Amino acid sequence: MNFNGLAFLALLAALALLSGCVQQDAGPSTGGGSMKLLSNDLRNGSEMPSEFTCEGSDISPELHWAGVPSGAKSFAIILRDPDAPSGDFAHWLVCNIPASAASIPKGGPLPKGAVQVVNDFGKKAYGGPCPPSGTHRYVFRLYALGVESVDCGSKQQFLQAVEQHKIGEAALLAPYKRK
């Protein structure tokens, strides 16, 4: 192949990239699949609105998901703060969300059958971001599980069950700094 042929191939490759034929990373890992966790209230990587924090109404944002693995029989959700002074802090844990569910509305209610687990605030409820200082990263993570229900009576049981039965996952990041 001569120089003109190589230049032509390079041009074709550049056009393919510009036309979007090559998929680019859209955010946090989804566990090797195409499952996505989305929200009408949050934008991935953008600051969490104060409405969903201790400085606002302290209600959960709307969440919905798509691209669920075909073997999903239930879901679990956790909201974590990996930047907490005490280490990884769980603000919200929900398990046994039925496979028929595709969303949780703003402020609830949870789908029938879903179970809230005691969070690191000591409550069975959503506990919004309330960082003591600086900006913290808050990560909502949705897990698709290959079983209809799990024993999730405690945070430890929740984490073990998710690790044992997950077949897919997706995340949504929303940093927050107190005003």
N, C-alpha and C positions, 0 to 999 in steps of 0.2 A: 504494500500500500504506500502511495506517495504522500508527500506533505499535505496536498489538497484534500486527500481522503481522510487523513487524521484530523485536519481542521474541521472538516464536515462532521465527523463523528463527535468531536468536542462540542460543536455547535448544537447538534441534536441532543446531547446529554444536558447541556445548559438549558435548552428549551424545555426539556422534560422536567427539570427541577423547577423552572419558573412557572410551568403550567400546573404544578401541584400533583404531578404523577408520583412524587416521592412523599410518603407520609412522614410528618414531623411529629416529635414528641408533644403531646397536648397537656402534659402536667404530671402529677404524681402517678406512680406505678399503679396499674390496675391488675397486677398479678398474672400477667401473661395473656389476658384475654381482652375483649373489647368492652367489658362492663364499665359503665361510667356512673359516677355519683354527681348529681347536678342539683341546683337550687335556683329558684326564682328570687330568693332573698340574698344570696351570696354569689360573689364571683371568685373563682379559684385564684388564690394569690392576693386578692384585694382585702383591705381591712374590713373586719366584721362590723356591721352597723351596731351602734350601742344598744339598740332595741333588744338584741339577743344576749346582752351582758348584764352584769350586776349593776351597771349604771343606768340601765333601761328597764324594760319590762321583764327581763330575764326569762324569755320564752324561747322555745326551740324554733329555728328557722324551718321553712318548707324545704323538704328534701325529696328528690325523686331519682329514679335510676333507670338505666336502659342497658341493653347488650348483655343481659343476664345469661350465664351458662345454662345450657339445656337441662342439666342434672340438678339444678337448684331446687331444693325442697323447703327452704326457709332462709331468712336473713337475720343478721345481727348488725348492730351499729354501735360504735364507740366514738366518743369525742374525748380527745386527749390533749394535754398540754405537755409537750416534751421539755419545755423550758422552765417548768415549775422548780422553785428552790428545793423542794423535797424529792425531786426526780419526776418521772413520768406521772402525771396526775390525771385521773379519769373523771371527767365532768358529767358523762352520760353513758350509760350502758343499756342497750335494749336487745333482747334476744327473742327467739321464737316468733319473729315476724313472718306471717304466712307467705308462701311462694306466690300467692295470688296478689299480694300487695305490690304496688309499684311506686308508692309515695307515702310521705307523712306530711300532713298539712302543718302550716305555721301554727305553733302553739299546741298541736295535737288535734284530735285525739289519736292515739296509736291504733293501728289496725287490731281488730279483735284477735285475741290470743297472744299478742305481744306482751312481753314481761320486762319491766324495768328492774335493773339490778342496783343494789346500793352502790352509789358512787363514792369517790374519795371525800366528799362533803358529809358522808354518812346518811344520804337521802336516796330514796327510790324515785328520782325525778331528774329532769334536766337542770343542770347548774351551769349557768352561763359564765363566760370568761370574766375574770376579776384579778388580773395580774397585780402583784404587789408593787412591781416596778418594771419599767422598760416594756418593750414590745415582746410579746410571747406568740409563738405559733400554735394555733389551734387546728387540730386535724380531725375532721370527721372521716371515719373509715367505715365503709359498708362491706360486709362479708356475705357472700352467697355460700350457703351450707348445703351439703349433700344429704342431710337428714331433716325430718320434719320438725323435730324439737330437740333441745339439749337441756341438760341439767345446768342451770345457770343461777343457782341460789346465792353465789358470791362472786366478787370480781375475779378471784382466782379460778373458780369453776368456769366462769364465762370465758376467760382467756384460754384455758385448757381446751374447752369445747370448740372454740373458734379455730384454734390451731389444729385440732384433730380432724375437724369436719369441713374446713373451708375448701371450696372448689373455685373460688374467684373472689377478687376484692377490688375496690375502687376507693379513691380518697379525694377529699376536698379540703384545701388549706385556706384558713381565714385568720391572719394575724390580728392582734389587738393590743392597744396600749391605752391604759386608763387616761381619761381627760383631766 
